[in-house]
Amino acid sequence: MNSKASTLKNLISQSEGRYFGVEFIKRTNGTRRKMCGRLKIAPESDRKGLAFSPDSKNLMVVWDVNKKAYRMINLEQVLKL
């Protein structure tokens, strides 16, 4: 994980379950994405583990408040936090 991604991950982790806003460029199609998210949401009982490590791709898993689902933030392309 590069230093920018590491710094952003630390800042988001310090939110300690509070809501935060983030704007970033999506890895999949290059569009801007705004998200209201939070951490420390209890995992669903039927969730399966990921097939890869998000850290290896500079991604962070957060709860998207509007979509009511887990989503990933591209830490390399964060525009606003």
Sine and cosine of phi, psi and omega as CSV:
sin_phi,cos_phi,sin_psi,cos_psi,sin_omega,cos_omega
0.00,0.00,0.76,-0.65,-0.02,-1.00
-0.97,0.25,0.15,-0.99,-0.11,-0.99
-0.92,0.39,-0.61,0.79,0.03,-1.00
-0.89,0.45,-0.74,0.68,-0.01,-1.00
-0.89,0.46,-0.65,0.76,0.01,-1.00
-0.90,0.43,-0.68,0.73,0.03,-1.00
-0.89,0.45,-0.70,0.71,0.01,-1.00
-0.90,0.43,-0.66,0.75,0.02,-1.00
-0.88,0.47,-0.65,0.76,0.04,-1.00
-0.90,0.44,-0.68,0.73,0.02,-1.00
-0.88,0.47,-0.70,0.72,0.01,-1.00
-0.92,0.39,-0.64,0.77,0.02,-1.00
-0.89,0.45,-0.51,0.86,0.01,-1.00
-0.95,0.30,-0.16,0.99,0.03,-1.00
-0.92,0.39,-0.35,0.94,0.09,-1.00
0.75,0.66,0.73,0.68,0.07,-1.00
1.00,0.00,-0.07,1.00,0.04,-1.00
-0.99,0.16,0.35,-0.94,0.03,-1.00
-0.95,0.33,0.55,-0.84,0.09,-1.00
-0.57,-0.82,0.40,-0.92,0.06,-1.00
-0.94,-0.35,0.58,-0.81,0.01,-1.00
-0.57,-0.82,0.58,-0.81,0.10,-0.99
-0.81,-0.59,0.75,-0.66,-0.06,-1.00
-0.48,-0.88,0.18,-0.98,0.07,-1.00
-1.00,-0.09,0.81,-0.59,0.00,-1.00
-0.93,0.36,0.64,-0.77,0.03,-1.00
-0.94,0.34,-0.55,0.83,-0.14,-0.99
-0.94,0.34,-0.67,0.74,-0.08,-1.00
-0.70,-0.71,0.07,1.00,0.07,-1.00
0.97,0.24,0.20,0.98,0.02,-1.00
-1.00,0.06,0.39,-0.92,0.08,-1.00
-0.97,0.26,0.59,-0.81,0.02,-1.00
-0.69,-0.72,0.76,-0.65,0.12,-0.99
-0.95,-0.30,0.67,-0.74,-0.05,-1.00
-0.63,-0.78,0.65,-0.76,0.21,-0.98
-0.97,-0.23,0.88,-0.48,-0.11,-0.99
-0.71,-0.71,0.04,-1.00,0.10,-0.99
-0.32,-0.95,0.29,-0.96,0.04,-1.00
-0.95,-0.30,0.03,-1.00,0.10,-1.00
0.88,0.47,0.65,0.76,0.16,-0.99
-1.00,-0.03,0.72,-0.70,-0.01,-1.00
-0.88,0.48,0.74,-0.67,-0.01,-1.00
-0.92,0.39,0.54,-0.84,0.06,-1.00
-0.94,0.33,0.51,-0.86,-0.09,-1.00
-0.92,0.39,-0.45,0.89,-0.04,-1.00
-0.99,-0.13,0.14,0.99,0.02,-1.00
-0.93,0.38,0.67,-0.75,0.07,-1.00
-0.98,-0.21,0.40,-0.91,0.04,-1.00
-0.93,0.38,0.36,-0.93,0.02,-1.00
-0.98,0.21,0.45,-0.89,0.01,-1.00
-0.99,0.12,-0.07,1.00,-0.01,-1.00
-0.56,-0.83,0.22,-0.98,0.04,-1.00
-1.00,-0.03,0.87,-0.50,0.03,-1.00
-0.85,0.53,-0.57,0.82,0.01,-1.00
-0.86,0.51,-0.57,0.82,-0.03,-1.00
-0.92,0.39,-0.36,0.93,0.00,-1.00
-0.92,-0.39,0.28,0.96,-0.02,-1.00
0.82,0.58,0.71,0.71,0.05,-1.00
-0.90,-0.43,0.42,-0.91,0.07,-1.00
-0.71,-0.70,0.76,-0.65,-0.01,-1.00
-1.00,0.07,0.81,-0.59,0.03,-1.00
-0.68,-0.73,0.27,-0.96,0.07,-1.00
-1.00,0.03,0.86,-0.50,0.06,-1.00
-0.99,0.11,0.92,-0.40,-0.09,-1.00
-0.90,0.44,-0.65,0.76,-0.05,-1.00
-0.96,0.28,-0.64,0.77,-0.02,-1.00
-1.00,0.03,-0.18,0.98,-0.01,-1.00
0.81,0.59,0.75,0.66,0.00,-1.00
-0.39,-0.92,0.32,-0.95,0.08,-1.00
-0.97,0.25,0.67,-0.74,0.05,-1.00
-0.68,-0.73,0.22,-0.98,0.01,-1.00
-0.92,-0.40,0.66,-0.75,0.07,-1.00
-0.99,-0.17,0.76,-0.65,0.07,-1.00
-0.99,0.15,0.99,-0.17,-0.09,-1.00
-0.92,0.39,-0.37,0.93,0.01,-1.00
-0.96,0.28,-0.38,0.93,-0.11,-0.99
-0.85,-0.52,0.52,0.85,0.04,-1.00
-0.96,0.29,0.77,-0.64,0.03,-1.00
-0.99,-0.16,-0.62,0.78,0.01,-1.00
-0.59,-0.81,0.56,-0.83,0.07,-1.00
-0.69,-0.72,0.00,0.00,0.00,0.00
